[in-house]
């Protein structure tokens, strides 16, 4: 099997249905028999019971869609559950509320196939756009010139190395899971089932530190369904509601966005935590008190930090200085 689409889901029903159908159509150029969609569900009891009515049962019977339930709601461990049960040579990670760009899956697979002998290949990213924005707002990269958390940067028209970005991404499944010669997945964030936040930065920067490279693939963007500010923020009491959105923010152990602080410690020690203390507070201060969570982040990250220190080929400070993605 060439490709597995990885979807973690928490309380999405209608949007998950749209995403699944969009994935199925996008997989046709690769041949449905060569692919699968693997869903790890973390939903609460009522939305979980509704899933059989929104997942096309025909494709479950035929083996195209595979479904796993993880009772504890954690985005990172849910994705790893789906990945560990996948069969594809390559995996593509998408959210449970997305539309797939025209030929996006095909272009991502062709890109990674063309470099399958490259031992430095890490993640390859399609650009991402948001459903309420113009296509010119699609992004491929994070600009870390001002801080490690990075601001959204650019979409690229040619293949090139980039810093880090969230999904949609493709990589070798074996590489993602490999604890000795590969990435070791989300590491501490999945091990301790941490609440939402920090996972994209953690994967992307760890990839570089282990000697791998992340790439931008010039293809059509994956479209993130929502948030729709005029609806989701409830300013118009007469507006139609589209349902609760991205409830992973209220799941997992620890404060929301604790993962950013844990990742900083693992990747760059307490010096990286200190450098990013203010930016984490400014961006996520309503969710996390950095001072109160400082010691907890170190304790939760110490095992993976020890693992990474033994295997990394460069330090994070060298990455910031040398900027090899340029």
Beta strands, then each sheet from edge to edge (+ up, - down):
strand 1: 3-9
strand 2: 35-41
strand 3: 65-69
strand 4: 90-94
strand 5: 98-99
strand 6: 121-125
strand 7: 128-130
strand 8: 142-143
strand 9: 151-152
strand 10: 160-162
strand 11: 169-172
strand 12: 213-216
strand 13: 222-224
sheet 1: 3+ 2+ 1+ 4+ 11- 6+ 12+ 10-
sheet 2: 5+ 13- 7-
sheet 3: 8+ 9-
end
